[in-house]
Amino acid sequence: MTTPTLTVRHAVLRGRPGEWAIAIGDGDIAAVVPENGDLPDAARTIDAAGNLVIPPFVDGHLHLCKVGTLDLVGTEALAQYTAGAMGGAMTSIELAAAAKRGQTVERVLEGARRVLTESVRHGVRAVQAFVDVDPVAALTGVDGVLAAKEEFRHLIDVRVVAFPQDGLLRTPGTDELMREAVARGVDVVGGIPWIEYTDADAAEHVRRMVDLARDHDLRVAMLVDDAGDPNLRTSEMLATALLERGMAGRGSAQHARALATYPQPTLRRAIGLFRAAELAFVTDPHTGPLHLPVTDLLAAGIPVALGQDDIEDAYYPFGRHNLLEVAFLAAHQLGFLDDPALEVLLDMVTIHGARALGRPEPRLAPGSPADLLILAGRSAREVIARHEPPTHVLVNGRIAARTSSTTEFSGVPGLGRLAADRPE
């Protein structure tokens, strides 16, 4: 083994007892050995201090063009989206369109830069970024997010999704703009078929977008069944279209909240169709009162990832692009509170996220990219409970971000200073 450029010592790894050392060279992991194993001295050593080290986070769903637009829209759209069984979801989208009037490439780029900087701080290595395409926004969102993708390409894999948020058939001119977005270099073809006025139009929406993706060898990501109505059935439309067009394994279903309202026999039949289509799912349970029946899908072997969804926009007023915070919120929404369930949540922001994006499964093993996070905690429970930024974010074997904090106490018996710094 050649001399490593960097070694991480005293790391706790998921599913492996004891502490471990990770040697890094030329941007890849060169070796992973028990802490007392033999490794050559490296030019630099980071002491993980017994904390959890994992591959970086993957966000399966973020509306990157909408960041910070809540005040442009007002709160009525938010109220419609979060009320009851989400019967007002369509109204919410119609109200939220006000934010796109006067939208510029520069405004979108500024918001995307702010979020992607936070992405680096919080250890997000890849994100599926939805960008509205319609006659009002035109391609300003696409151009802004593509520019941000290029600026951050050495740190984050931004998969840009051209997204006909306001419909395809109900909004003339969008079909042509979607084709232009593909020509400009987006990575994924999006869709939101349930927004159309008829089932026939919804099915046509799905067919056109899957055909567009197939013709350009792209993946598909669609918001389906986003309101609490079991009659929408657009998740099944997507799975069927993928199968009919030879696109199995090339798509992800976003939200799919209405599946929670299906009777069990109907849900089980749909799950069989999803498995045949090799369809991955992404859920954002913190951004609405309904959420995907995650346990049923996971039990069937279907990948389910978590996503940030929104940051300070018409659908969610908070957000820092911190996927540990998203996992913390999901733990409460989904009832994933014991240790095995918390381990599943970490899978949902790493392994399953990668599957939803069509990325290679992240691994801490020799030959894998040296992309890793040193987290503030020794277990899934600790890191999710704290949901703090990683102490170190490594991208291609180099430190991309380092976070520490210190609290000064006054008048607290026995305490003068607590430091969250990790020795290096």
Stockholm file with secondary structure:
# STOCKHOLM 1.0

chainA/1-424         MTTPTLTVRHAVLRGRPGEWAIAIGDGDIAAVVPENGDLPDAARTIDAAGNLVIPPFVDGHLHLCKVGTLDLVGTEALAQYTAGAMGGAMTSIELAAAAKRGQTVERVLEGARRVLTESVRHGVRAVQAFVDVDPVAALTGVDGVLAAKEEFRHLIDVRVVAFPQDGLLRTPGTDELMREAVARGVDVVGGIPWIEYTDADAAEHVRRMVDLARDHDLRVAMLVDDAGDPNLRTSEMLATALLERGMAGRGSAQHARALATYPQPTLRRAIGLFRAAELAFVTDPHTGPLHLPVTDLLAAGIPVALGQDDIEDAYYPFGRHNLLEVAFLAAHQLGFLDDPALEVLLDMVTIHGARALGRPEPRLAPGSPADLLILAGRSAREVIARHEPPTHVLVNGRIAARTSSTTEFSGVPGLGRLAADRPE
#=GR chainA/1-424 SS CCCCSEEEEEEEETTEEEEEEEEEETTEEEEEEETTSCCCCCSEEEECTTCBEECCEEEEEEEGGGTTCHHHHCSHHHHHHHSTTSTTHHHHHHHHGGGGTTCCHHHHHHHHHHHHHHHHHTTEEEEEEEEECBTTTBTHHHHHHHHHHHHTTTTCEEEEEEECTTCSSSSTTHHHHHHHHHHHTCSEEEECGGGSSSHHHHHHHHHHHHHHHHHTTCEEEEEESCSSCTTCCHHHHHHHHHHHTTCTTSEEEEECGGGGGSCHHHHHHHHHHHHHTTCEEEECGGGSSCCCCHHHHHHTTCCEEECCBCSSBTTBSCCCSCHHHHHHHHHHHHTCCSHHHHHHHHHHTTHHHHHHHTCCCCCCSTTSBCCEEECSSSSHHHHHHHCCCCSEEEETTEEEEECCCEEECSSCTTCSEEECCCCC
#=GC SS_cons         CCCCSEEEEEEEETTEEEEEEEEEETTEEEEEEETTSCCCCCSEEEECTTCBEECCEEEEEEEGGGTTCHHHHCSHHHHHHHSTTSTTHHHHHHHHGGGGTTCCHHHHHHHHHHHHHHHHHTTEEEEEEEEECBTTTBTHHHHHHHHHHHHTTTTCEEEEEEECTTCSSSSTTHHHHHHHHHHHTCSEEEECGGGSSSHHHHHHHHHHHHHHHHHTTCEEEEEESCSSCTTCCHHHHHHHHHHHTTCTTSEEEEECGGGGGSCHHHHHHHHHHHHHTTCEEEECGGGSSCCCCHHHHHHTTCCEEECCBCSSBTTBSCCCSCHHHHHHHHHHHHTCCSHHHHHHHHHHTTHHHHHHHTCCCCCCSTTSBCCEEECSSSSHHHHHHHCCCCSEEEETTEEEEECCCEEECSSCTTCSEEECCCCC
//
